[in-house]
């Protein structure tokens, strides 16, 4: 919806990388993941009116995004004219809960969730031809060709997900009607009910998420605020010796992924003593001519933590910790929702016994109780926090124990 108001009047649209990461719930530092996602959107085909819900004979196919580029912290993108006209029509939009969507795991369950939301008030989907159903799922011609396998591995598993984590309910036994021609199943009809039992549960989970986010003070970081742009400008001027005017010009005109990759390439050459000319001149030439395409960037060697200033060590540790705490909180919300009422009550009883011993006479109706309960439940449901810290640090090229020990000296 970022471009909705200007779809009819403009051809190029923009969104800050910070806002895009928040919308996608991406870690702010995972530039490779963001870039790959944008590439996928650029080559994803959209086929219109597969189910013929519009009662039209018109058929269209186009790519989702016509083009994407990132300059100076801003993502610029454009749509193919065919899909742009469609997107500007308010009638095509359904109100979807992003939080409910985040609870559903699995590509096929998500696809069916989006489809079935249209029919909650209607009660059934109408007959969907098998070939069209396969198109909706994005299946290749040689995938799940036998219906019994399609039904077992995709449809039934998706229905279990939806019944458990959404406001949609489909009876596993009677909710999928099949139309046959001879021995072949040629069409499906899904009977959609509103899952009243899950409405309160999802609302409670969402309220808990919002409350805990405030308590933890861990909003999704915007990489453009105090980190990426300013840090990149500082790196270009202080580390590589560019004049600020030239550094700003590069940031405004070059893709930031290209800048980062070339700086890694330059550092490799600099540390090996291969740059004989001016470092700033070499840097400008490398970025503008994209030297990194001509040379292989070697794998990062283990960081010499002693060479990193205390402020930088602290910053790295904070970024690792913040990311891990955010991801663990999301995992906790998901895992806690999967507990049976019996399992949940057993853990709460165990905690209350400990709470009475450690805080005799204290009421349960206070923030201390809620906070301790949250951390107790998390410790029981998730693996040890230190394991996640070490694993994430390793994925970023750091030895967590070594970095932490060096910082504490």
N, C-alpha and C positions, 0 to 999 in steps of 0.2 A: 504493500500500500504506500510505500515511500514515494512513488512517482504518480500516484493515482490522479491527483489534482491537476497535473500538467501533462497527462498522457496525450491529450488532443492538440496541445499547443507546442510541445517540444519534441525533439528527436533524441537528445542526449540527456541522461538523468545522472544524478550523483548522490552518494551517501558516504559519510565518513567511515573509515575502517573501524573506528570505535563503535559506532552505532551498528555497523554490519556484524561485527563480532558478537555484540550483545544480542542482536536479533537471532543469530544462529547458535547462541550459547557456546561459542568457541573460546578456547583459551586465547588470550590476547597475543601471546607470543608465538603461536603456532602458524607462522606465515605460510609454510608449505601446505598445510591442510586447507587454509583459506584459498590459496592459489589453485590447488587441485579441484576444490569445490567449484570455483568459478569456471575452470576449464570444462568440468562436467556439465554445468549449466549451459555453457556455450555450444556443446555438442548434443545436448539432450533434445530429442524430438518430441513435439507435442502434436498429438493427433486429435482433431476436434470432432465432437459429436459421435463418439464411438457407440454409445448406448442409444443414440437417436432420441434423447430426451427432449430435444428442441423441436422434434417433429419436422425436421428439415431433411432435404435430400442432399444438401450441400456438405462437402467433405473437405477438410483442410489438414495439412501437416506442415509444421515449421519447426525451427529450433527455438528453444526457450529464450535464449539471449543471442542477439546478433553480434555483439562485441563487448569487450570489457578491457579497461586499462586502469592502472592505479598510479596516481601522481600526487606526491606531497600529502599523503594521508587521506586522499579522497579517491573513492572508487567511482569511475565513470562507466556507464553501461547504456546499451541501446537495445531496443526490441525490433524484431522483424515487423514490418508494417501490417502483415496479416494478423499477428497475434496482438499487436498494439490496439487495433480496433476492438478486438474482443475484450481485452483487459479494461478498456475504458467504459464498458457497460456494467453498471452496478448490479444488474440482475444476475450476473454469473457468480456473485460472491455469497458464500454461506458463512455464518458466524461460527468460528471454530475456537475452542479453548486451547491456547498454546500450552497451558499447564497440563491439561488432560492429554494433549498430544505427547508431551515429554514423558508421560508415564508409560506409554505404549512402546514396546520394544519389538523390533523386527520390521523389515521393509514391507512385507506383505500385509502384516496386521495394520500398519499405518495406511497403506493404500486402501484397504477395505474400510477402515475407520472413516476416512474422508468420504468414501463413496456412501456408506450407510448413514452418515449424519444427515444427508439430504432426505432420507426416507423415514426418520423417526416419527414424524407427525402423520405420515401416510400409511405406514404399517407394513409395506412390502416394496420390493424393488421393481417388480415386473420381471418378465423373462429376459435374461441376459444370455445371448448366444455364447457358447463355449469359446469360440474363436475370439469374440470381443472381450470376454472375461480374461482370457490369456493376455490379450493386448494391454488391458488395464494393469495387469500384474507385471508387465514388461518381460514376459517369458520368451525365450528363444524357441525356434521351431522344434529343436531336439530336447527341450526341457519339459519334464512332467507330461509326457505325451499320453500316459495312461491315466484315466480319471481317478482310479482308486489310489494312485500314488499322489496325484494332485490334491485329492480330498484329504488323504491322511497327513501329508507333510505340510500343506499350506492352509487349506480351508479350515480344518479342525483345529489346528494349532492357533490360527489367527482368531477364531471364535473364542477359544479359551482365554486368550489375551484380552480381547474386547470385553468379554463378560466379567473379567476380573478387575480391569483397570479403566473402564470407560462407562459412560451413561447409556451405552448400547447393550441390549441383551438379545441374543439369538439362541433359541432352544437347540442344544446339541443334537437332539433326536428328531425334532419336527420342524426346525427353523430353516432347513435347506431343502427346497422342493426341486425335484429333478424331472426334466422332460426327456423322454426317450424316443428314439427312432430305431426300431429293432432292438439290438442289444447295446446300441451306443447312446450315451447321454449327450444331448445336443444343446441344452439350455438349463440355466439355473434361476431359481427365484428365492430370495432371502426374505424371511419374515422378521421384521425389525420391531423390537419392543423397547420402551424407555425403561432403563434400569434404575428405578427409584432407589434401590438399596445402595447404589454407588454414588448418588448425588452428594449425600452428606459426607461420605468418606473422602471424596475428592476435594470437596470444599474444605474439610478439616486439614487435609494434607497441604492444600495450597496456603491456608492460613498459617500452618506450622512453618512452611517454607519461608513465607514472608517475615514471620516473627523471628525465626532463627537467623535469617539474613541480616536483620537489624541488630540482633544481639551479637552476632559474630563480627559485625561491621566489615563484611566481605563482599562489597558490590563487585560485579564483574569489572575488571580494570579496563579503562580505555587506553590502548597503547599509545594514543596521541597525546595524552595528558602526562607530561613530565617524563615520558619514556622514549617513545619512538622518534618523533620528529625532532624534538629538542636534543635528544641524545645523539641522533644521527648528525644533526647540524654541528653539535659539539665535537663529535668524532671527526668529521670532515675538517673542521677548523683547527682543533687542538692536536689530534693524533696525526693527521695527514697534512697539516699546514696550509690548507686552502684559505684564501681570503673569504671573509664571510659573504661578500657579494656573490662570488663565484659559487660558493657552497649552496646559497639560497637558490641561485639560478638552476643548479643541478637538481635540487630537491623539487623544484617547480616543473621541471621538464622531463625528468627521467623516472621510470618505473622503480619503486622502492625495492622490489625484489631484486631487480638488476643491480641497484646500488649495493645492497647488502652482499650479494654473491661476489661482486667484483672486489669489495673491500676485503672479503675473506681471501680472495685470490692474491690481492696486493700484500696482505699481511704475510702470507706464505712466502712470497718473493722477498719481502723486506727482512723477515726473520732469517732467511737463508743467505742474506747478504748479496742478493742478485740485482738489486736496484742501484745502479751506478749514477744515474742522473738525479735531478731534483725529485724528492718524494711527492711533492704537491703536483708537479707537472706530470709525473707518471700516473698519479691517481686520477687526474682529470682525463688523461688520454685513455686509461683503462676503462673508466666508466663510460665515456662517450663512444668508445669503439668496442665496448663489451668484450674485453680481453678474456673474461672467464670462459667464453665459448671456445677459446683456442687452447686452453690448458685445463688439465684435470685438477680440481681442488682436492688436495690430499685429505685423508681423514684427520680429524682433529686429534692432536696428541693430548695426553692427560695434562690438565692445567697445572702449572706450577703455582700453587696457592700462595707461596711466600712472596711472589712477585705482584700479587693483587693487593691493592690498598685496602685498609680496614673498611672504609666506606663502601667500596665495591663488593667486598666479601659480605658485608651486612645486606647490601641490596640483593645480591644473588640468593642468599639464604631466605630473605623475606619473600622474594618472588617464588621460590620453590615451595616454601611453607604455605603461602597464600593459595597457590594453585592446588596443592594437595588437599588443603582444608576445604576448598570449594568442591572439589571432585568427591571427596569423602562425604560431604554433606548431601550431595545429590545421590550418591550411592546409598546413604543411610535412608533417605526418604523412600527410595525405591524398595530397599530390602525390608524396611519396617512395614511398608504397605503389603508385602507378600506374606508376613507372619499371620498365622491363624490367631483367632482370638484367644485360644488356649495358650499358645506360645507367648503371645504378648502379655497375658495376665501372669504367667509363670515368671517372666523376667521382672515385671513390676513388683510382684510379691517378694522376689529375691532382693530387689533394690530397697524396698520399704523396710525389710528386716535390717539391712545394712544402715539405712538412714536413721532408724530408731536407735541403733547402737552408737552411731557417730554423732548424732544430733538429738539427744534425748529431750523431749518436751517441746521441740520446735514444730511449728505447724507445717503441713504440706502445701498450704495455700500461700506460697511465697516464691520469689524468683530463684532463691538459692535451691529450693527443692526441684523446680523445673529444670534449672541448669544442670544440676547433678544427675537428674534422671536422664536427661538428653545424653550426657557424656557416658553414663553407665550403659545405656542401651546401645550407643554407638560402639562402645568397646566390646560388647557381646556379639553384635551383628557383623561388624567389619573386621578384617585382619588388622594386626598391629599397625599403628600409624607410622612407626619408624620404617617399616617395610615399604610403604608407599612413598615416603620421603626419599629413601635410597633409590628406589626404582625410577622415580621421576627425575631425580638429580642425574642418574646414570644416563637417562635418555637425552639429557641436555649436555652431556660430556663432562659431568662433574662426579667426583667421589664425595658423597655427602659426609662421611665420617671424617675424611681428611680436611675438607673445607670447614666443617664445624670445629674441628680441633684447632686448626690454624687461627680461626676467628677468635677463639676463646683464650689464646695466648696473650 
